[in-house]
Amino acid sequence: MSKSEEMRAQYRREDLGKGVRGKYLDRFQESSNVVVLDEDVAKAFPNSQAVNEALRGLLQLAHRTDV
């Protein structure tokens, strides 16, 4: 652990209380916009720009055929 990662002398671990793993997970998942692509889809769309362009094209097509 580097010097910058160490706790300062005035802080003691026991003063911080017991940590709770996953305490905010539900709230995070509700507000997160992260989407995990299946491996085969990720290979076809290597980055977020490619995914966004494909989805925008699909939206345009859907709007045209929705008339």
mmCIF file as Biopython writes it, N, C-alpha, C and O atoms, coordinates in Angstrom:
data_model
#
loop_
_atom_site.group_PDB
_atom_site.id
_atom_site.type_symbol
_atom_site.label_atom_id
_atom_site.label_alt_id
_atom_site.label_comp_id
_atom_site.label_asym_id
_atom_site.label_entity_id
_atom_site.label_seq_id
_atom_site.pdbx_PDB_ins_code
_atom_site.Cartn_x
_atom_site.Cartn_y
_atom_site.Cartn_z
_atom_site.occupancy
_atom_site.B_iso_or_equiv
_atom_site.auth_seq_id
_atom_site.auth_asym_id
_atom_site.pdbx_PDB_model_num
ATOM 1   N N  . MET A ? 1  ? 0.853   -1.170  0.000   1.0 0.0 1  A 1 
ATOM 2   C CA . MET A ? 1  ? 0.000   0.000   0.000   1.0 0.0 1  A 1 
ATOM 3   C C  . MET A ? 1  ? 0.902   1.236   0.000   1.0 0.0 1  A 1 
ATOM 4   O O  . MET A ? 1  ? 1.841   1.324   0.791   1.0 0.0 1  A 1 
ATOM 5   N N  . SER A ? 2  ? 0.619   2.173   -0.875  1.0 0.0 2  A 1 
ATOM 6   C CA . SER A ? 2  ? 1.441   3.376   -0.948  1.0 0.0 2  A 1 
ATOM 7   C C  . SER A ? 2  ? 1.101   4.326   0.201   1.0 0.0 2  A 1 
ATOM 8   O O  . SER A ? 2  ? 0.073   4.176   0.860   1.0 0.0 2  A 1 
ATOM 9   N N  . LYS A ? 3  ? 1.955   5.277   0.425   1.0 0.0 3  A 1 
ATOM 10  C CA . LYS A ? 3  ? 1.773   6.251   1.499   1.0 0.0 3  A 1 
ATOM 11  C C  . LYS A ? 3  ? 0.454   7.002   1.334   1.0 0.0 3  A 1 
ATOM 12  O O  . LYS A ? 3  ? -0.221  7.274   2.327   1.0 0.0 3  A 1 
ATOM 13  N N  . SER A ? 4  ? 0.072   7.344   0.096   1.0 0.0 4  A 1 
ATOM 14  C CA . SER A ? 4  ? -1.166  8.099   -0.139  1.0 0.0 4  A 1 
ATOM 15  C C  . SER A ? 4  ? -2.418  7.264   0.126   1.0 0.0 4  A 1 
ATOM 16  O O  . SER A ? 4  ? -3.495  7.822   0.337   1.0 0.0 4  A 1 
ATOM 17  N N  . GLU A ? 5  ? -2.293  5.934   0.117   1.0 0.0 5  A 1 
ATOM 18  C CA . GLU A ? 5  ? -3.441  5.061   0.355   1.0 0.0 5  A 1 
ATOM 19  C C  . GLU A ? 5  ? -3.627  4.710   1.829   1.0 0.0 5  A 1 
ATOM 20  O O  . GLU A ? 5  ? -4.657  4.156   2.211   1.0 0.0 5  A 1 
ATOM 21  N N  . GLU A ? 6  ? -2.646  5.025   2.647   1.0 0.0 6  A 1 
ATOM 22  C CA . GLU A ? 6  ? -2.737  4.701   4.059   1.0 0.0 6  A 1 
ATOM 23  C C  . GLU A ? 6  ? -3.635  5.698   4.775   1.0 0.0 6  A 1 
ATOM 24  O O  . GLU A ? 6  ? -3.746  6.857   4.377   1.0 0.0 6  A 1 
ATOM 25  N N  . MET A ? 7  ? -4.275  5.219   5.845   1.0 0.0 7  A 1 
ATOM 26  C CA . MET A ? 7  ? -5.109  6.109   6.650   1.0 0.0 7  A 1 
ATOM 27  C C  . MET A ? 7  ? -4.220  7.027   7.470   1.0 0.0 7  A 1 
ATOM 28  O O  . MET A ? 7  ? -3.139  6.633   7.908   1.0 0.0 7  A 1 
ATOM 29  N N  . ARG A ? 8  ? -4.671  8.226   7.671   1.0 0.0 8  A 1 
ATOM 30  C CA . ARG A ? 8  ? -3.930  9.168   8.498   1.0 0.0 8  A 1 
ATOM 31  C C  . ARG A ? 8  ? -3.913  8.673   9.941   1.0 0.0 8  A 1 
ATOM 32  O O  . ARG A ? 8  ? -4.783  7.909   10.358  1.0 0.0 8  A 1 
ATOM 33  N N  . ALA A ? 9  ? -2.920  9.115   10.690  1.0 0.0 9  A 1 
ATOM 34  C CA . ALA A ? 9  ? -2.742  8.658   12.063  1.0 0.0 9  A 1 
ATOM 35  C C  . ALA A ? 9  ? -3.942  8.983   12.942  1.0 0.0 9  A 1 
ATOM 36  O O  . ALA A ? 9  ? -4.242  8.223   13.862  1.0 0.0 9  A 1 
ATOM 37  N N  . GLN A ? 10 ? -4.638  10.092  12.688  1.0 0.0 10 A 1 
ATOM 38  C CA . GLN A ? 10 ? -5.759  10.472  13.543  1.0 0.0 10 A 1 
ATOM 39  C C  . GLN A ? 10 ? -6.999  9.603   13.318  1.0 0.0 10 A 1 
ATOM 40  O O  . GLN A ? 10 ? -7.931  9.643   14.121  1.0 0.0 10 A 1 
ATOM 41  N N  . TYR A ? 11 ? -7.021  8.820   12.237  1.0 0.0 11 A 1 
ATOM 42  C CA . TYR A ? 11 ? -8.140  7.935   11.969  1.0 0.0 11 A 1 
ATOM 43  C C  . TYR A ? 11 ? -7.799  6.527   12.430  1.0 0.0 11 A 1 
ATOM 44  O O  . TYR A ? 11 ? -6.691  6.034   12.214  1.0 0.0 11 A 1 
ATOM 45  N N  . ARG A ? 12 ? -8.764  5.898   13.064  1.0 0.0 12 A 1 
ATOM 46  C CA . ARG A ? 12 ? -8.579  4.512   13.457  1.0 0.0 12 A 1 
ATOM 47  C C  . ARG A ? 12 ? -9.691  3.700   12.813  1.0 0.0 12 A 1 
ATOM 48  O O  . ARG A ? 12 ? -10.838 4.144   12.781  1.0 0.0 12 A 1 
ATOM 49  N N  . ARG A ? 13 ? -9.379  2.545   12.313  1.0 0.0 13 A 1 
ATOM 50  C CA . ARG A ? 13 ? -10.351 1.702   11.623  1.0 0.0 13 A 1 
ATOM 51  C C  . ARG A ? 13 ? -11.579 1.449   12.487  1.0 0.0 13 A 1 
ATOM 52  O O  . ARG A ? 13 ? -12.702 1.483   11.982  1.0 0.0 13 A 1 
ATOM 53  N N  . GLU A ? 14 ? -11.393 1.198   13.760  1.0 0.0 14 A 1 
ATOM 54  C CA . GLU A ? 14 ? -12.531 0.892   14.638  1.0 0.0 14 A 1 
ATOM 55  C C  . GLU A ? 14 ? -13.462 2.080   14.829  1.0 0.0 14 A 1 
ATOM 56  O O  . GLU A ? 14 ? -14.616 1.892   15.215  1.0 0.0 14 A 1 
ATOM 57  N N  . ASP A ? 15 ? -12.992 3.302   14.570  1.0 0.0 15 A 1 
ATOM 58  C CA . ASP A ? 15 ? -13.841 4.492   14.671  1.0 0.0 15 A 1 
ATOM 59  C C  . ASP A ? 15 ? -14.794 4.623   13.474  1.0 0.0 15 A 1 
ATOM 60  O O  . ASP A ? 15 ? -15.776 5.362   13.541  1.0 0.0 15 A 1 
ATOM 61  N N  . LEU A ? 16 ? -14.510 3.918   12.401  1.0 0.0 16 A 1 
ATOM 62  C CA . LEU A ? 16 ? -15.299 4.044   11.178  1.0 0.0 16 A 1 
ATOM 63  C C  . LEU A ? 16 ? -16.537 3.157   11.163  1.0 0.0 16 A 1 
ATOM 64  O O  . LEU A ? 16 ? -17.390 3.306   10.288  1.0 0.0 16 A 1 
ATOM 65  N N  . GLY A ? 17 ? -16.646 2.248   12.103  1.0 0.0 17 A 1 
ATOM 66  C CA . GLY A ? 17 ? -17.804 1.362   12.162  1.0 0.0 17 A 1 
ATOM 67  C C  . GLY A ? 17 ? -17.647 0.169   11.234  1.0 0.0 17 A 1 
ATOM 68  O O  . GLY A ? 17 ? -16.660 0.042   10.509  1.0 0.0 17 A 1 
ATOM 69  N N  . LYS A ? 18 ? -18.639 -0.693  11.277  1.0 0.0 18 A 1 
ATOM 70  C CA . LYS A ? 18 ? -18.597 -1.912  10.477  1.0 0.0 18 A 1 
ATOM 71  C C  . LYS A ? 18 ? -19.116 -1.613  9.066   1.0 0.0 18 A 1 
ATOM 72  O O  . LYS A ? 18 ? -20.184 -1.022  8.909   1.0 0.0 18 A 1 
ATOM 73  N N  . GLY A ? 19 ? -18.378 -2.012  8.067   1.0 0.0 19 A 1 
ATOM 74  C CA . GLY A ? 19 ? -18.816 -1.828  6.685   1.0 0.0 19 A 1 
ATOM 75  C C  . GLY A ? 19 ? -19.875 -2.843  6.303   1.0 0.0 19 A 1 
ATOM 76  O O  . GLY A ? 19 ? -19.904 -3.953  6.836   1.0 0.0 19 A 1 
ATOM 77  N N  . VAL A ? 20 ? -20.740 -2.464  5.384   1.0 0.0 20 A 1 
ATOM 78  C CA . VAL A ? 20 ? -21.787 -3.358  4.905   1.0 0.0 20 A 1 
ATOM 79  C C  . VAL A ? 20 ? -21.608 -3.534  3.407   1.0 0.0 20 A 1 
ATOM 80  O O  . VAL A ? 20 ? -21.768 -2.586  2.639   1.0 0.0 20 A 1 
ATOM 81  N N  . ARG A ? 21 ? -21.276 -4.747  2.997   1.0 0.0 21 A 1 
ATOM 82  C CA . ARG A ? 21 ? -21.045 -5.018  1.583   1.0 0.0 21 A 1 
ATOM 83  C C  . ARG A ? 21 ? -22.367 -4.936  0.814   1.0 0.0 21 A 1 
ATOM 84  O O  . ARG A ? 21 ? -23.360 -5.547  1.209   1.0 0.0 21 A 1 
ATOM 85  N N  . GLY A ? 22 ? -22.370 -4.184  -0.275  1.0 0.0 22 A 1 
ATOM 86  C CA . GLY A ? 22 ? -23.542 -4.086  -1.139  1.0 0.0 22 A 1 
ATOM 87  C C  . GLY A ? 22 ? -24.648 -3.213  -0.587  1.0 0.0 22 A 1 
ATOM 88  O O  . GLY A ? 22 ? -25.790 -3.315  -1.036  1.0 0.0 22 A 1 
ATOM 89  N N  . LYS A ? 23 ? -24.345 -2.369  0.364   1.0 0.0 23 A 1 
ATOM 90  C CA . LYS A ? 23 ? -25.352 -1.543  1.025   1.0 0.0 23 A 1 
ATOM 91  C C  . LYS A ? 23 ? -26.153 -0.692  0.036   1.0 0.0 23 A 1 
ATOM 92  O O  . LYS A ? 23 ? -27.359 -0.518  0.210   1.0 0.0 23 A 1 
ATOM 93  N N  . TYR A ? 24 ? -25.511 -0.172  -0.976  1.0 0.0 24 A 1 
ATOM 94  C CA . TYR A ? 24 ? -26.172 0.724   -1.927  1.0 0.0 24 A 1 
ATOM 95  C C  . TYR A ? 24 ? -26.389 0.079   -3.299  1.0 0.0 24 A 1 
ATOM 96  O O  . TYR A ? 24 ? -26.678 0.784   -4.265  1.0 0.0 24 A 1 
ATOM 97  N N  . LEU A ? 25 ? -26.257 -1.234  -3.401  1.0 0.0 25 A 1 
ATOM 98  C CA . LEU A ? 25 ? -26.356 -1.912  -4.689  1.0 0.0 25 A 1 
ATOM 99  C C  . LEU A ? 25 ? -27.719 -1.710  -5.352  1.0 0.0 25 A 1 
ATOM 100 O O  . LEU A ? 25 ? -27.783 -1.387  -6.539  1.0 0.0 25 A 1 
ATOM 101 N N  . ASP A ? 26 ? -28.804 -1.894  -4.604  1.0 0.0 26 A 1 
ATOM 102 C CA . ASP A ? 26 ? -30.140 -1.751  -5.204  1.0 0.0 26 A 1 
ATOM 103 C C  . ASP A ? 26 ? -30.358 -0.347  -5.752  1.0 0.0 26 A 1 
ATOM 104 O O  . ASP A ? 26 ? -30.875 -0.181  -6.857  1.0 0.0 26 A 1 
ATOM 105 N N  . ARG A ? 27 ? -29.965 0.661   -4.979  1.0 0.0 27 A 1 
ATOM 106 C CA . ARG A ? 27 ? -30.129 2.047   -5.421  1.0 0.0 27 A 1 
ATOM 107 C C  . ARG A ? 27 ? -29.284 2.304   -6.670  1.0 0.0 27 A 1 
ATOM 108 O O  . ARG A ? 27 ? -29.738 2.972   -7.599  1.0 0.0 27 A 1 
ATOM 109 N N  . PHE A ? 28 ? -28.074 1.785   -6.695  1.0 0.0 28 A 1 
ATOM 110 C CA . PHE A ? 28 ? -27.196 1.957   -7.852  1.0 0.0 28 A 1 
ATOM 111 C C  . PHE A ? 28 ? -27.805 1.311   -9.091  1.0 0.0 28 A 1 
ATOM 112 O O  . PHE A ? 28 ? -27.813 1.912   -10.164 1.0 0.0 28 A 1 
ATOM 113 N N  . GLN A ? 29 ? -28.310 0.099   -8.949  1.0 0.0 29 A 1 
ATOM 114 C CA . GLN A ? 29 ? -28.859 -0.598  -10.108 1.0 0.0 29 A 1 
ATOM 115 C C  . GLN A ? 29 ? -30.090 0.102   -10.663 1.0 0.0 29 A 1 
ATOM 116 O O  . GLN A ? 29 ? -30.331 0.062   -11.869 1.0 0.0 29 A 1 
ATOM 117 N N  . GLU A ? 30 ? -30.874 0.743   -9.799  1.0 0.0 30 A 1 
ATOM 118 C CA . GLU A ? 30 ? -32.059 1.466   -10.265 1.0 0.0 30 A 1 
ATOM 119 C C  . GLU A ? 30 ? -31.693 2.694   -11.086 1.0 0.0 30 A 1 
ATOM 120 O O  . GLU A ? 30 ? -32.411 3.050   -12.020 1.0 0.0 30 A 1 
ATOM 121 N N  . SER A ? 31 ? -30.584 3.344   -10.750 1.0 0.0 31 A 1 
ATOM 122 C CA . SER A ? 31 ? -30.239 4.598   -11.418 1.0 0.0 31 A 1 
ATOM 123 C C  . SER A ? 31 ? -29.121 4.444   -12.436 1.0 0.0 31 A 1 
ATOM 124 O O  . SER A ? 31 ? -28.749 5.415   -13.095 1.0 0.0 31 A 1 
ATOM 125 N N  . SER A ? 32 ? -28.594 3.270   -12.572 1.0 0.0 32 A 1 
ATOM 126 C CA . SER A ? 32 ? -27.468 3.056   -13.476 1.0 0.0 32 A 1 
ATOM 127 C C  . SER A ? 32 ? -27.959 2.861   -14.905 1.0 0.0 32 A 1 
ATOM 128 O O  . SER A ? 32 ? -29.014 2.271   -15.135 1.0 0.0 32 A 1 
ATOM 129 N N  . ASN A ? 33 ? -27.183 3.361   -15.857 1.0 0.0 33 A 1 
ATOM 130 C CA . ASN A ? 33 ? -27.536 3.152   -17.264 1.0 0.0 33 A 1 
ATOM 131 C C  . ASN A ? 33 ? -26.541 2.206   -17.933 1.0 0.0 33 A 1 
ATOM 132 O O  . ASN A ? 33 ? -26.423 2.183   -19.158 1.0 0.0 33 A 1 
ATOM 133 N N  . VAL A ? 34 ? -25.841 1.440   -17.137 1.0 0.0 34 A 1 
ATOM 134 C CA . VAL A ? 34 ? -24.868 0.492   -17.676 1.0 0.0 34 A 1 
ATOM 135 C C  . VAL A ? 34 ? -25.609 -0.731  -18.198 1.0 0.0 34 A 1 
ATOM 136 O O  . VAL A ? 34 ? -26.452 -1.303  -17.508 1.0 0.0 34 A 1 
ATOM 137 N N  . VAL A ? 35 ? -25.284 -1.121  -19.420 1.0 0.0 35 A 1 
ATOM 138 C CA . VAL A ? 35 ? -25.872 -2.307  -20.028 1.0 0.0 35 A 1 
ATOM 139 C C  . VAL A ? 35 ? -24.739 -3.251  -20.384 1.0 0.0 35 A 1 
ATOM 140 O O  . VAL A ? 35 ? -23.757 -2.845  -21.005 1.0 0.0 35 A 1 
ATOM 141 N N  . VAL A ? 36 ? -24.872 -4.502  -19.994 1.0 0.0 36 A 1 
ATOM 142 C CA . VAL A ? 36 ? -23.838 -5.490  -20.295 1.0 0.0 36 A 1 
ATOM 143 C C  . VAL A ? 36 ? -24.286 -6.279  -21.518 1.0 0.0 36 A 1 
ATOM 144 O O  . VAL A ? 36 ? -25.351 -6.896  -21.524 1.0 0.0 36 A 1 
ATOM 145 N N  . LEU A ? 37 ? -23.459 -6.245  -22.541 1.0 0.0 37 A 1 
ATOM 146 C CA . LEU A ? 37 ? -23.777 -6.940  -23.792 1.0 0.0 37 A 1 
ATOM 147 C C  . LEU A ? 37 ? -23.288 -8.378  -23.734 1.0 0.0 37 A 1 
ATOM 148 O O  . LEU A ? 37 ? -22.259 -8.677  -23.128 1.0 0.0 37 A 1 
ATOM 149 N N  . ASP A ? 38 ? -24.042 -9.258  -24.373 1.0 0.0 38 A 1 
ATOM 150 C CA . ASP A ? 38 ? -23.564 -10.630 -24.526 1.0 0.0 38 A 1 
ATOM 151 C C  . ASP A ? 38 ? -22.310 -10.610 -25.402 1.0 0.0 38 A 1 
ATOM 152 O O  . ASP A ? 38 ? -22.106 -9.693  -26.198 1.0 0.0 38 A 1 
ATOM 153 N N  . GLU A ? 39 ? -21.489 -11.623 -25.242 1.0 0.0 39 A 1 
ATOM 154 C CA . GLU A ? 39 ? -20.188 -11.638 -25.911 1.0 0.0 39 A 1 
ATOM 155 C C  . GLU A ? 39 ? -20.300 -11.515 -27.431 1.0 0.0 39 A 1 
ATOM 156 O O  . GLU A ? 39 ? -19.523 -10.788 -28.050 1.0 0.0 39 A 1 
ATOM 157 N N  . ASP A ? 40 ? -21.256 -12.216 -28.033 1.0 0.0 40 A 1 
ATOM 158 C CA . ASP A ? 40 ? -21.391 -12.165 -29.486 1.0 0.0 40 A 1 
ATOM 159 C C  . ASP A ? 40 ? -21.811 -10.773 -29.963 1.0 0.0 40 A 1 
ATOM 160 O O  . ASP A ? 40 ? -21.374 -10.328 -31.024 1.0 0.0 40 A 1 
ATOM 161 N N  . VAL A ? 41 ? -22.642 -10.093 -29.201 1.0 0.0 41 A 1 
ATOM 162 C CA . VAL A ? 41 ? -23.069 -8.742  -29.555 1.0 0.0 41 A 1 
ATOM 163 C C  . VAL A ? 41 ? -21.910 -7.766  -29.373 1.0 0.0 41 A 1 
ATOM 164 O O  . VAL A ? 41 ? -21.710 -6.880  -30.203 1.0 0.0 41 A 1 
ATOM 165 N N  . ALA A ? 42 ? -21.155 -7.922  -28.304 1.0 0.0 42 A 1 
ATOM 166 C CA . ALA A ? 42 ? -20.018 -7.040  -28.038 1.0 0.0 42 A 1 
ATOM 167 C C  . ALA A ? 42 ? -18.971 -7.138  -29.145 1.0 0.0 42 A 1 
ATOM 168 O O  . ALA A ? 42 ? -18.299 -6.152  -29.450 1.0 0.0 42 A 1 
ATOM 169 N N  . LYS A ? 43 ? -18.830 -8.297  -29.738 1.0 0.0 43 A 1 
ATOM 170 C CA . LYS A ? 43 ? -17.872 -8.444  -30.842 1.0 0.0 43 A 1 
ATOM 171 C C  . LYS A ? 43 ? -18.318 -7.641  -32.067 1.0 0.0 43 A 1 
ATOM 172 O O  . LYS A ? 43 ? -17.485 -7.114  -32.804 1.0 0.0 43 A 1 
ATOM 173 N N  . ALA A ? 44 ? -19.621 -7.551  -32.279 1.0 0.0 44 A 1 
ATOM 174 C CA . ALA A ? 44 ? -20.146 -6.812  -33.428 1.0 0.0 44 A 1 
ATOM 175 C C  . ALA A ? 44 ? -20.105 -5.313  -33.202 1.0 0.0 44 A 1 
ATOM 176 O O  . ALA A ? 44 ? -20.031 -4.543  -34.160 1.0 0.0 44 A 1 
ATOM 177 N N  . PHE A ? 45 ? -20.152 -4.885  -31.936 1.0 0.0 45 A 1 
ATOM 178 C CA . PHE A ? 45 ? -20.169 -3.468  -31.583 1.0 0.0 45 A 1 
ATOM 179 C C  . PHE A ? 45 ? -19.038 -3.203  -30.590 1.0 0.0 45 A 1 
ATOM 180 O O  . PHE A ? 45 ? -19.237 -3.329  -29.382 1.0 0.0 45 A 1 
ATOM 181 N N  . PRO A ? 46 ? -17.875 -2.844  -31.076 1.0 0.0 46 A 1 
ATOM 182 C CA . PRO A ? 46 ? -16.678 -2.767  -30.231 1.0 0.0 46 A 1 
ATOM 183 C C  . PRO A ? 46 ? -16.629 -1.606  -29.241 1.0 0.0 46 A 1 
ATOM 184 O O  . PRO A ? 46 ? -15.806 -1.606  -28.326 1.0 0.0 46 A 1 
ATOM 185 N N  . ASN A ? 47 ? -17.514 -0.610  -29.422 1.0 0.0 47 A 1 
ATOM 186 C CA . ASN A ? 47 ? -17.476 0.528   -28.498 1.0 0.0 47 A 1 
ATOM 187 C C  . ASN A ? 47 ? -18.862 1.164   -28.404 1.0 0.0 47 A 1 
ATOM 188 O O  . ASN A ? 47 ? -19.771 0.810   -29.154 1.0 0.0 47 A 1 
ATOM 189 N N  . SER A ? 48 ? -19.012 2.112   -27.468 1.0 0.0 48 A 1 
ATOM 190 C CA . SER A ? 48 ? -20.324 2.716   -27.238 1.0 0.0 48 A 1 
ATOM 191 C C  . SER A ? 48 ? -20.814 3.499   -28.447 1.0 0.0 48 A 1 
ATOM 192 O O  . SER A ? 48 ? -22.019 3.563   -28.692 1.0 0.0 48 A 1 
ATOM 193 N N  . GLN A ? 49 ? -19.911 4.091   -29.199 1.0 0.0 49 A 1 
ATOM 194 C CA . GLN A ? 49 ? -20.323 4.848   -30.387 1.0 0.0 49 A 1 
ATOM 195 C C  . GLN A ? 49 ? -20.991 3.920   -31.401 1.0 0.0 49 A 1 
ATOM 196 O O  . GLN A ? 49 ? -22.015 4.274   -31.984 1.0 0.0 49 A 1 
ATOM 197 N N  . ALA A ? 50 ? -20.424 2.746   -31.611 1.0 0.0 50 A 1 
ATOM 198 C CA . ALA A ? 50 ? -20.997 1.788   -32.554 1.0 0.0 50 A 1 
ATOM 199 C C  . ALA A ? 50 ? -22.374 1.317   -32.091 1.0 0.0 50 A 1 
ATOM 200 O O  . ALA A ? 50 ? -23.287 1.171   -32.903 1.0 0.0 50 A 1 
ATOM 201 N N  . VAL A ? 51 ? -22.521 1.085   -30.812 1.0 0.0 51 A 1 
ATOM 202 C CA . VAL A ? 51 ? -23.813 0.658   -30.268 1.0 0.0 51 A 1 
ATOM 203 C C  . VAL A ? 51 ? -24.841 1.774   -30.441 1.0 0.0 51 A 1 
ATOM 204 O O  . VAL A ? 51 ? -25.962 1.519   -30.880 1.0 0.0 51 A 1 
ATOM 205 N N  . ASN A ? 52 ? -24.468 3.006   -30.101 1.0 0.0 52 A 1 
ATOM 206 C CA . ASN A ? 52 ? -25.397 4.131   -30.215 1.0 0.0 52 A 1 
ATOM 207 C C  . ASN A ? 52 ? -25.829 4.361   -31.652 1.0 0.0 52 A 1 
ATOM 208 O O  . ASN A ? 52 ? -27.004 4.619   -31.911 1.0 0.0 52 A 1 
ATOM 209 N N  . GLU A ? 53 ? -24.901 4.272   -32.583 1.0 0.0 53 A 1 
ATOM 210 C CA . GLU A ? 53 ? -25.255 4.466   -33.998 1.0 0.0 53 A 1 
ATOM 211 C C  . GLU A ? 53 ? -26.227 3.392   -34.468 1.0 0.0 53 A 1 
ATOM 212 O O  . GLU A ? 53 ? -27.184 3.688   -35.184 1.0 0.0 53 A 1 
ATOM 213 N N  . ALA A ? 54 ? -25.989 2.157   -34.071 1.0 0.0 54 A 1 
ATOM 214 C CA . ALA A ? 54 ? -26.879 1.067   -34.477 1.0 0.0 54 A 1 
ATOM 215 C C  . ALA A ? 54 ? -28.266 1.242   -33.867 1.0 0.0 54 A 1 
ATOM 216 O O  . ALA A ? 54 ? -29.274 1.036   -34.544 1.0 0.0 54 A 1 
ATOM 217 N N  . LEU A ? 55 ? -28.318 1.612   -32.618 1.0 0.0 55 A 1 
ATOM 218 C CA . LEU A ? 55 ? -29.617 1.793   -31.969 1.0 0.0 55 A 1 
ATOM 219 C C  . LEU A ? 55 ? -30.373 2.991   -32.534 1.0 0.0 55 A 1 
ATOM 220 O O  . LEU A ? 55 ? -31.593 2.938   -32.683 1.0 0.0 55 A 1 
ATOM 221 N N  . ARG A ? 56 ? -29.664 4.063   -32.848 1.0 0.0 56 A 1 
ATOM 222 C CA . ARG A ? 56 ? -30.330 5.217   -33.469 1.0 0.0 56 A 1 
ATOM 223 C C  . ARG A ? 56 ? -30.898 4.850   -34.842 1.0 0.0 56 A 1 
ATOM 224 O O  . ARG A ? 56 ? -31.994 5.278   -35.204 1.0 0.0 56 A 1 
ATOM 225 N N  . GLY A ? 57 ? -30.152 4.068   -35.585 1.0 0.0 57 A 1 
ATOM 226 C CA . GLY A ? 57 ? -30.648 3.598   -36.879 1.0 0.0 57 A 1 
ATOM 227 C C  . GLY A ? 57 ? -31.894 2.747   -36.725 1.0 0.0 57 A 1 
ATOM 228 O O  . GLY A ? 57 ? -32.834 2.858   -37.512 1.0 0.0 57 A 1 
ATOM 229 N N  . LEU A ? 58 ? -31.896 1.904   -35.719 1.0 0.0 58 A 1 
ATOM 230 C CA . LEU A ? 58 ? -33.060 1.067   -35.452 1.0 0.0 58 A 1 
ATOM 231 C C  . LEU A ? 58 ? -34.261 1.916   -35.037 1.0 0.0 58 A 1 
ATOM 232 O O  . LEU A ? 58 ? -35.389 1.641   -35.446 1.0 0.0 58 A 1 
ATOM 233 N N  . LEU A ? 59 ? -34.021 2.942   -34.231 1.0 0.0 59 A 1 
ATOM 234 C CA . LEU A ? 59 ? -35.106 3.845   -33.833 1.0 0.0 59 A 1 
ATOM 235 C C  . LEU A ? 59 ? -35.689 4.584   -35.031 1.0 0.0 59 A 1 
ATOM 236 O O  . LEU A ? 59 ? -36.906 4.731   -35.139 1.0 0.0 59 A 1 
ATOM 237 N N  . GLN A ? 60 ? -34.822 5.051   -35.933 1.0 0.0 60 A 1 
ATOM 238 C CA . GLN A ? 60 ? -35.305 5.737   -37.134 1.0 0.0 60 A 1 
ATOM 239 C C  . GLN A ? 60 ? -36.152 4.808   -37.989 1.0 0.0 60 A 1 
ATOM 240 O O  . GLN A ? 60 ? -37.199 5.204   -38.502 1.0 0.0 60 A 1 
ATOM 241 N N  . LEU A ? 61 ? -35.701 3.594   -38.135 1.0 0.0 61 A 1 
ATOM 242 C CA . LEU A ? 61 ? -36.450 2.608   -38.914 1.0 0.0 61 A 1 
ATOM 243 C C  . LEU A ? 61 ? -37.798 2.323   -38.253 1.0 0.0 61 A 1 
ATOM 244 O O  . LEU A ? 61 ? -38.814 2.215   -38.939 1.0 0.0 61 A 1 
ATOM 245 N N  . ALA A ? 62 ? -37.812 2.206   -36.968 1.0 0.0 62 A 1 
ATOM 246 C CA . ALA A ? 62 ? -39.063 1.922   -36.234 1.0 0.0 62 A 1 
ATOM 247 C C  . ALA A ? 62 ? -40.043 3.085   -36.396 1.0 0.0 62 A 1 
ATOM 248 O O  . ALA A ? 62 ? -41.243 2.863   -36.561 1.0 0.0 62 A 1 
ATOM 249 N N  . HIS A ? 63 ? -39.544 4.315   -36.351 1.0 0.0 63 A 1 
ATOM 250 C CA . HIS A ? 63 ? -40.415 5.489   -36.514 1.0 0.0 63 A 1 
ATOM 251 C C  . HIS A ? 63 ? -40.985 5.549   -37.924 1.0 0.0 63 A 1 
ATOM 252 O O  . HIS A ? 63 ? -42.146 5.916   -38.103 1.0 0.0 63 A 1 
ATOM 253 N N  . ARG A ? 64 ? -40.192 5.195   -38.922 1.0 0.0 64 A 1 
ATOM 254 C CA . ARG A ? 64 ? -40.663 5.237   -40.311 1.0 0.0 64 A 1 
ATOM 255 C C  . ARG A ? 64 ? -41.755 4.201   -40.555 1.0 0.0 64 A 1 
ATOM 256 O O  . ARG A ? 64 ? -42.722 4.475   -41.267 1.0 0.0 64 A 1 
ATOM 257 N N  . THR A ? 65 ? -41.609 3.015   -39.971 1.0 0.0 65 A 1 
ATOM 258 C CA . THR A ? 65 ? -42.582 1.950   -40.216 1.0 0.0 65 A 1 
ATOM 259 C C  . THR A ? 65 ? -43.775 2.044   -39.275 1.0 0.0 65 A 1 
ATOM 260 O O  . THR A ? 65 ? -44.751 1.308   -39.424 1.0 0.0 65 A 1 
ATOM 261 N N  . ASP A ? 66 ? -43.694 2.954   -38.301 1.0 0.0 66 A 1 
ATOM 262 C CA . ASP A ? 66 ? -44.760 3.117   -37.315 1.0 0.0 66 A 1 
ATOM 263 C C  . ASP A ? 66 ? -45.859 4.039   -37.825 1.0 0.0 66 A 1 
ATOM 264 O O  . ASP A ? 66 ? -46.922 4.133   -37.211 1.0 0.0 66 A 1 
ATOM 265 N N  . VAL A ? 67 ? -45.614 4.717   -38.935 1.0 0.0 67 A 1 
ATOM 266 C CA . VAL A ? 67 ? -46.555 5.713   -39.452 1.0 0.0 67 A 1 
ATOM 267 C C  . VAL A ? 67 ? -47.813 5.114   -39.946 1.0 0.0 67 A 1 
ATOM 268 O O  . VAL A ? 67 ? -48.698 5.833   -40.410 1.0 0.0 67 A 1 
#
